[in-house]
Amino acid sequence: MTFRRVTAATAAFCALAFVVIGSAVPAKAETYQRISGEGSSWAYNAISAMTVNVKQFGISVDYNPSGSSSGRKNWLNGTVDFAASDIPFQFRPEDGSAPERPASGSYAYIPVVAGGTSFMYNLKINGQRVTNLRLSGENVSKIFTATITKWNDPAIQADNPGLVMPDRQIVPVVRSDGSGSTAQFTLWMIKTHPEIWKAYCARTGHSGACGYTSFYPTVPGMIAQSGDPGVTSYVKANYADGAIGYVNYSYALESQFPVAKVLNAAGYYTEPTPENVAVSLLKARINSDENSDDFLTQILDDVYSDSDARNYQLSSYSYFILRTKTTDKFNEEKGKTLGAFAYYAMCQAQQQSASLGYSPIPINLVQASLEQIRKIPGAVAQDIDITKCKNPTFSPDGTNLLADNAPQPQACDKQGASQCATGTGGAKKTSTPVKAAA
């Protein structure tokens, strides 16, 4: 099934995109064969907007946000023309799942959106919604491994000195499907709090395969939902007081719900704003070997340990997986469409990423991705002047302008006795009263 939801945020994006004049605009007089894609729900709000916007050029793209694992599987099966995935093909999966074996030279990655995996929550104190929750990485890990089970646990209270945390059960909401979001989240736990994750793996019977996983192992008390939309829908429900789930930041904005600020290595609690994500991903190590099948994929260890006060540790890229060879179901006519769509995604679409809660792709990765698109059979090569893409990260000297101008956190976001009252995510306009610092 292909999702056709157009959200309020997506509609705003589309309205803006239709009046933009720039480069990488497909020729409207061209004819394009319909194509299909499948995969990441983390990136869905951005991809959905792209598919709507390219209709003005006669390009029809069906996209099913079934999860990264399903997207890669159906790319390998040949049932979709492209996939979107938050992680690369898993040649040697650490979770015991079957290896994925695409033929070398048959695919290429391009990073199409950047963003943050946020912790959207539904919590009230004395009937008033909390909008300024703070959590250390250790406490996030303990919540999602059922080690901390009450909101008034002393460790969570210590993160939130301005609140009187309620005696309420925590309901962790995880993904039921094969998810790149789950893979990124569990990888972060392995890298930053390995003993917590290893102990949880042993409890759930996964002691022999305790690496990062796309399939979250659950215990009683957890709720599993399909896709970021499913997790979001559960967390925001009226009956879900006490729930917390991991979703892309865009879903919290769209739902007008808050996200937890997460403690970083600099000692500040931050949220995954587009600016903070841009700062954080300056530390991402990108595979720069053009002869590697993993060219342009990410290693995020240095993002986790970054000492910049604006850093948000769970920042990452999501990728399109493009076909670079024809198959019995993917011909050059489809390649022409996929090429035009990918050019649009890397240029015009990046202008409005921030309005949806994502962060635009920086100039070095856009340049490399444009070369990758040329590998698609049937793609009409475009010589794009990327300065006309109006990407807010671009600057004349090649630095990331969005990151350079990212604001520093407030003093009350520093770990300590004070706590900011200002809301987060989709609840920025709603403050939560806090106690004065002792």
C-alpha positions as CSV (number, residue, x, y, z in Angstrom):
1,M,0.0,0.0,0.0
2,T,1.3,3.5,-0.9
3,F,0.6,6.2,1.7
4,R,-0.8,9.4,0.2
5,R,-1.1,11.4,3.4
6,V,-0.5,15.1,3.0
7,T,0.0,16.8,6.4
8,A,-0.3,20.4,7.3
9,A,3.5,20.8,7.4
10,T,3.8,19.0,4.0
11,A,1.1,21.3,2.5
12,A,3.0,24.3,3.7
13,F,6.2,23.0,2.2
14,C,4.4,22.4,-1.1
15,A,2.9,25.8,-1.3
16,L,6.4,27.3,-0.8
17,A,8.0,25.0,-3.2
18,F,5.7,25.8,-6.1
19,V,6.8,29.4,-6.2
20,V,10.5,28.7,-6.1
21,I,12.4,29.3,-9.3
22,G,15.8,27.6,-9.4
23,S,17.9,25.0,-10.9
24,A,17.3,21.2,-11.1
25,V,13.8,21.8,-12.4
26,P,12.8,19.0,-14.7
27,A,11.5,20.0,-18.1
28,K,7.7,20.2,-17.9
29,A,7.3,19.1,-21.5
30,E,9.1,15.9,-20.9
31,T,7.2,12.7,-20.3
32,Y,8.0,10.4,-17.4
33,Q,7.1,6.9,-16.5
34,R,5.6,6.3,-13.1
35,I,8.1,5.0,-10.5
36,S,7.7,3.5,-7.0
37,G,9.8,3.6,-3.9
38,E,9.6,2.2,-0.4
39,G,11.4,2.3,3.0
40,S,12.1,4.8,5.7
41,S,9.2,6.3,7.6
42,W,11.7,8.4,9.5
43,A,12.3,10.4,6.3
44,Y,8.7,10.1,5.1
45,N,7.5,13.6,5.8
46,A,10.3,15.0,3.6
47,I,9.9,12.4,0.9
48,S,6.1,12.8,0.8
49,A,6.5,16.6,0.2
50,M,8.9,15.8,-2.6
51,T,6.5,13.4,-4.3
52,V,3.7,16.0,-4.2
53,N,5.9,18.8,-5.5
54,V,7.3,17.0,-8.6
55,K,3.8,16.4,-9.9
56,Q,3.9,19.9,-11.4
57,F,6.6,18.6,-13.7
58,G,4.6,15.5,-14.8
59,I,6.6,13.2,-12.5
60,S,4.6,10.6,-10.6
61,V,6.3,8.9,-7.6
62,D,4.5,6.4,-5.3
63,Y,6.2,6.0,-1.9
64,N,5.4,3.5,0.8
65,P,6.9,4.3,4.3
66,S,7.0,0.6,5.3
67,G,10.3,0.9,7.2
68,S,13.9,0.8,6.0
69,S,14.2,-3.0,6.3
70,S,11.2,-3.6,4.1
71,G,12.4,-0.9,1.6
72,R,15.8,-2.6,1.2
73,K,14.2,-6.1,1.0
74,N,11.8,-5.0,-1.8
75,W,14.6,-3.2,-3.6
76,L,16.5,-6.5,-3.6
77,N,13.3,-8.3,-4.8
78,G,13.0,-5.8,-7.7
79,T,9.5,-4.8,-6.7
80,V,10.3,-1.1,-6.2
81,D,12.5,1.3,-8.3
82,F,14.3,2.9,-5.4
83,A,14.5,2.5,-1.6
84,A,14.9,4.9,1.2
85,S,16.9,3.7,4.2
86,D,18.4,5.1,7.4
87,I,21.2,2.5,7.3
88,P,23.0,0.8,4.4
89,F,22.5,-2.7,3.1
90,Q,23.4,-5.2,5.9
91,F,25.9,-7.6,4.5
92,R,26.9,-8.8,8.0
93,P,23.9,-8.0,10.2
94,E,24.6,-8.0,14.0
95,D,21.1,-8.9,15.0
96,G,21.0,-12.4,13.5
97,S,18.9,-11.5,10.5
98,A,19.6,-12.8,7.0
99,P,22.4,-11.0,5.2
100,E,21.5,-8.6,2.4
101,R,23.5,-9.2,-0.8
102,P,23.0,-6.7,-3.6
103,A,25.3,-7.1,-6.5
104,S,28.4,-4.9,-6.4
105,G,28.0,-1.9,-8.7
106,S,24.2,-2.3,-8.9
107,Y,23.3,0.6,-6.5
108,A,24.4,3.9,-5.2
109,Y,23.6,5.9,-2.1
110,I,22.7,9.5,-1.8
111,P,21.9,11.2,1.5
112,V,18.6,12.8,0.9
113,V,17.5,14.1,4.4
114,A,19.3,14.9,7.7
115,G,17.5,14.9,11.0
116,G,17.3,13.9,14.6
117,T,15.7,10.9,16.2
118,S,13.7,12.5,19.0
119,F,11.9,11.2,22.1
120,M,8.3,12.4,21.8
121,Y,6.4,12.0,25.0
122,N,3.0,12.5,26.6
123,L,3.2,13.4,30.3
124,K,1.1,15.5,32.6
125,I,1.8,16.9,36.1
126,N,-1.4,17.9,38.0
127,G,-3.3,17.8,34.8
128,Q,-0.9,20.1,32.9
129,R,1.1,18.8,29.9
130,V,4.9,18.8,30.5
131,T,6.7,20.4,27.6
132,N,10.3,20.8,28.9
133,L,11.4,17.3,29.9
134,R,15.1,16.7,30.1
135,L,16.8,13.3,30.0
136,S,20.4,12.1,30.2
137,G,21.5,9.6,27.6
138,E,21.9,7.0,30.4
139,N,18.3,7.6,31.5
140,V,17.0,7.4,27.9
141,S,18.8,4.0,27.6
142,K,17.4,2.8,30.9
143,I,13.8,3.8,30.0
144,F,14.0,1.8,26.7
145,T,15.5,-1.2,28.4
146,A,12.9,-1.2,31.2
147,T,15.5,-0.5,33.9
148,I,13.8,2.8,34.9
149,T,10.0,2.3,34.9
150,K,8.6,5.3,36.8
151,W,8.6,9.0,35.9
152,N,9.5,9.9,39.4
153,D,12.6,7.8,39.5
154,P,15.4,9.7,41.3
155,A,17.6,9.7,38.2
156,I,14.9,11.3,36.1
157,Q,14.1,13.8,38.9
158,A,17.8,14.8,38.9
159,D,17.5,15.6,35.2
160,N,14.5,17.8,36.0
161,P,15.2,20.0,39.1
162,G,12.5,22.4,38.1
163,L,9.7,19.8,38.1
164,V,8.1,17.5,40.6
165,M,8.0,14.4,38.6
166,P,4.8,12.3,38.9
167,D,4.5,8.8,40.3
168,R,3.4,7.4,37.0
169,Q,4.4,4.3,35.0
170,I,6.6,4.9,31.9
171,V,5.3,3.4,28.7
172,P,8.1,3.0,26.2
173,V,6.8,2.9,22.6
174,V,9.1,1.2,20.1
175,R,8.9,0.0,16.5
176,S,7.2,-3.3,15.6
177,D,8.7,-3.3,12.1
178,G,12.2,-3.5,10.7
179,S,13.3,0.0,11.2
180,G,16.4,2.1,10.4
181,S,15.3,4.4,13.3
182,T,15.6,1.4,15.7
183,A,19.0,0.5,14.2
184,Q,20.3,4.1,14.7
185,F,18.9,4.2,18.2
186,T,20.3,0.9,19.3
187,L,23.7,1.7,17.7
188,W,23.7,4.9,19.8
189,M,23.0,2.9,22.9
190,I,25.7,0.4,22.1
191,K,28.3,3.1,21.5
192,T,27.4,5.3,24.5
193,H,25.9,3.0,27.1
194,P,27.1,-0.5,26.1
195,E,26.6,-2.2,29.4
196,I,23.0,-1.2,29.7
197,W,22.3,-2.5,26.2
198,K,24.2,-5.8,26.7
199,A,22.3,-6.5,29.9
200,Y,19.0,-5.8,28.2
201,C,20.0,-8.1,25.3
202,A,20.7,-10.9,27.8
203,R,17.3,-10.4,29.4
204,T,15.5,-10.7,26.1
205,G,17.4,-13.8,25.0
206,H,19.7,-12.1,22.5
207,S,23.0,-12.5,24.3
208,G,24.5,-14.3,21.3
209,A,23.6,-11.5,18.9
210,C,23.9,-8.2,20.9
211,G,24.8,-5.8,18.2
212,Y,22.6,-3.0,16.9
213,T,19.3,-4.2,15.4
214,S,16.5,-3.0,13.2
215,F,14.0,-5.1,15.2
216,Y,13.5,-3.9,18.7
217,P,13.5,-6.7,21.3
218,T,10.6,-6.0,23.7
219,V,9.6,-6.9,27.2
220,P,6.3,-6.6,29.0
221,G,5.3,-3.0,29.6
222,M,6.4,-1.8,26.2
223,I,4.2,-1.0,23.3
224,A,5.3,-1.8,19.7
225,Q,3.8,0.2,16.8
226,S,4.5,0.2,13.0
227,G,6.4,3.1,11.5
228,D,7.0,6.5,12.9
229,P,3.3,7.3,12.2
230,G,2.3,4.4,14.4
231,V,4.5,5.4,17.3
232,T,3.4,9.0,17.0
233,S,-0.2,8.1,16.9
234,Y,0.1,6.0,20.1
235,V,2.1,8.6,22.1
236,K,-0.2,11.5,21.3
237,A,-3.4,9.6,22.2
238,N,-5.5,10.9,25.1
239,Y,-5.1,7.5,26.9
240,A,-1.3,7.5,26.6
241,D,-0.3,9.7,29.6
242,G,3.2,8.4,30.5
243,A,4.2,7.2,27.0
244,I,7.5,8.1,25.3
245,G,8.6,6.9,21.9
246,Y,11.4,7.5,19.3
247,V,10.4,9.2,16.1
248,N,11.9,11.7,13.7
249,Y,11.6,15.3,15.0
250,S,9.3,16.2,12.2
251,Y,6.5,14.0,13.6
252,A,6.6,15.9,17.0
253,L,6.4,19.2,15.2
254,E,3.5,18.0,13.1
255,S,1.7,16.6,16.1
256,Q,2.4,19.7,18.3
257,F,3.9,17.5,20.9
258,P,7.1,18.0,22.9
259,V,10.3,16.1,22.7
260,A,12.8,15.4,25.5
261,K,16.0,17.5,25.5
262,V,18.9,15.0,25.7
263,L,22.1,15.6,27.6
264,N,25.2,15.9,25.4
265,A,28.9,15.6,26.0
266,A,29.2,19.4,26.7
267,G,26.7,19.1,29.6
268,Y,23.8,20.7,27.8
269,Y,20.3,19.4,27.2
270,T,19.4,19.9,23.6
271,E,16.7,19.0,21.0
272,P,17.2,18.1,17.3
273,T,16.4,21.4,15.7
274,P,17.6,21.7,12.1
275,E,20.4,24.0,13.3
276,N,21.5,21.6,16.1
277,V,21.5,18.7,13.6
278,A,23.6,20.7,11.2
279,V,26.1,21.4,13.9
280,S,26.2,17.8,15.0
281,L,26.7,16.2,11.6
282,L,29.8,18.3,11.0
283,K,31.4,15.5,13.0
284,A,29.9,12.7,10.9
285,R,32.6,10.7,9.1
286,I,31.5,10.1,5.5
287,N,32.9,7.3,3.3
288,S,34.7,9.2,0.7
289,D,36.1,6.3,-1.4
290,E,34.3,6.6,-4.7
291,N,35.2,3.0,-5.5
292,S,33.5,1.7,-2.4
293,D,29.9,0.3,-2.5
294,D,29.4,2.2,0.8
295,F,30.5,5.6,-0.7
296,L,28.7,8.5,1.1
297,T,27.5,6.4,4.0
298,Q,28.0,7.6,7.6
299,I,29.9,6.8,10.7
300,L,28.5,8.6,13.7
301,D,30.8,7.9,16.6
302,D,32.3,11.4,16.6
303,V,28.7,12.9,16.6
304,Y,28.0,11.0,19.8
305,S,31.1,12.4,21.6
306,D,31.0,15.9,20.1
307,S,31.7,18.6,22.8
308,D,29.9,21.4,21.0
309,A,27.2,22.7,23.3
310,R,24.6,22.6,20.5
311,N,25.2,19.0,19.7
312,Y,22.3,16.6,19.5
313,Q,23.8,13.1,19.6
314,L,21.1,11.2,17.7
315,S,21.5,13.1,14.5
316,S,21.9,11.2,11.2
317,Y,21.3,11.1,7.5
318,S,18.7,9.0,5.6
319,Y,19.5,7.7,2.1
320,F,18.0,7.0,-1.3
321,I,19.2,3.7,-2.7
322,L,19.4,4.2,-6.5
323,R,19.6,1.6,-9.2
324,T,22.7,1.9,-11.4
325,K,21.8,-1.0,-13.6
326,T,18.7,-1.9,-15.6
327,T,16.7,-5.0,-14.6
328,D,13.7,-6.8,-16.1
329,K,11.5,-4.3,-14.1
330,F,13.6,-1.2,-14.2
331,N,14.3,0.2,-17.6
332,E,15.9,3.4,-18.8
333,E,12.5,5.2,-19.0
334,K,12.1,4.6,-15.3
335,G,15.8,5.6,-14.8
336,K,15.0,8.9,-16.5
337,T,12.2,9.6,-14.0
338,L,14.3,8.5,-11.0
339,G,17.1,10.7,-12.1
340,A,14.8,13.8,-12.4
341,F,13.3,13.0,-9.0
342,A,16.7,12.6,-7.4
343,Y,18.0,15.9,-8.9
344,Y,15.0,17.6,-7.5
345,A,15.5,16.0,-4.1
346,M,19.1,17.2,-3.9
347,C,18.5,20.7,-5.0
348,Q,15.1,22.4,-4.7
349,A,13.7,20.1,-2.0
350,Q,16.5,21.0,0.4
351,Q,15.3,24.6,0.6
352,Q,12.3,23.7,2.8
353,S,13.7,20.8,4.8
354,A,13.9,22.9,8.0
355,S,10.2,23.9,7.8
356,L,9.4,20.2,8.1
357,G,11.8,19.6,11.0
358,Y,14.7,18.2,9.0
359,S,18.1,19.7,8.3
360,P,19.3,20.3,4.7
361,I,22.1,18.3,3.2
362,P,25.4,20.2,3.2
363,I,27.2,21.3,0.0
364,N,29.9,18.6,-0.1
365,L,27.3,15.8,0.0
366,V,25.0,17.5,-2.5
367,Q,27.9,17.8,-4.9
368,A,28.9,14.1,-4.5
369,S,25.2,13.0,-4.7
370,L,24.8,14.8,-8.0
371,E,27.6,12.7,-9.4
372,Q,25.9,9.5,-8.1
373,I,22.7,10.4,-9.9
374,R,24.6,10.3,-13.2
375,K,25.1,6.5,-12.7
376,I,21.3,5.8,-13.0
377,P,20.7,4.2,-16.5
378,G,18.5,6.6,-18.5
379,A,19.0,9.6,-16.2
380,V,19.4,12.8,-18.2
381,A,22.5,14.4,-16.8
382,Q,22.0,18.0,-15.5
383,D,24.8,20.5,-15.1
384,I,23.4,22.2,-12.0
385,D,24.7,25.5,-10.6
386,I,24.2,24.5,-7.0
387,T,24.5,28.1,-5.8
388,K,20.9,28.5,-7.2
389,C,19.5,25.6,-5.1
390,K,19.0,28.1,-2.3
391,N,20.1,25.5,0.2
392,P,20.4,27.3,3.6
393,T,23.5,25.4,4.5
394,F,25.5,26.7,1.5
395,S,28.0,29.6,1.7
396,P,30.6,31.0,-0.8
397,D,33.5,29.5,1.2
398,G,31.9,26.0,1.4
399,T,31.2,26.1,5.2
400,N,27.8,25.1,6.6
401,L,26.0,28.4,7.0
402,L,23.2,26.8,9.0
403,A,25.6,25.3,11.5
404,D,27.7,28.5,11.6
405,N,24.6,30.5,12.6
406,A,23.1,28.0,15.0
407,P,22.3,29.6,18.4
408,Q,24.0,28.5,21.6
409,P,21.8,26.8,24.2
410,Q,20.4,28.9,27.1
411,A,22.2,28.9,30.4
412,C,19.2,27.1,31.9
413,D,19.8,24.2,29.5
414,K,23.1,23.5,31.3
415,Q,23.1,20.4,33.6
416,G,22.6,21.7,37.1
417,A,20.1,23.2,39.5
418,S,18.1,25.3,37.0
419,Q,15.8,24.2,34.2
420,C,14.3,26.1,31.3
421,A,10.5,26.5,31.2
422,T,10.2,26.9,27.4
423,G,8.6,24.0,25.5
424,T,10.2,21.9,22.8
425,G,9.4,20.3,19.5
426,G,5.8,21.0,18.4
427,A,5.0,22.5,21.8
428,K,7.5,25.4,21.8
429,K,4.9,28.0,22.5
430,T,3.7,26.2,25.6
431,S,5.9,26.7,28.7
432,T,5.9,24.5,31.8
433,P,6.2,26.3,35.2
434,V,9.5,25.4,37.0
435,K,10.7,25.8,40.5
436,A,13.3,28.4,41.2
437,A,16.9,27.0,41.4
438,A,18.0,26.1,44.9
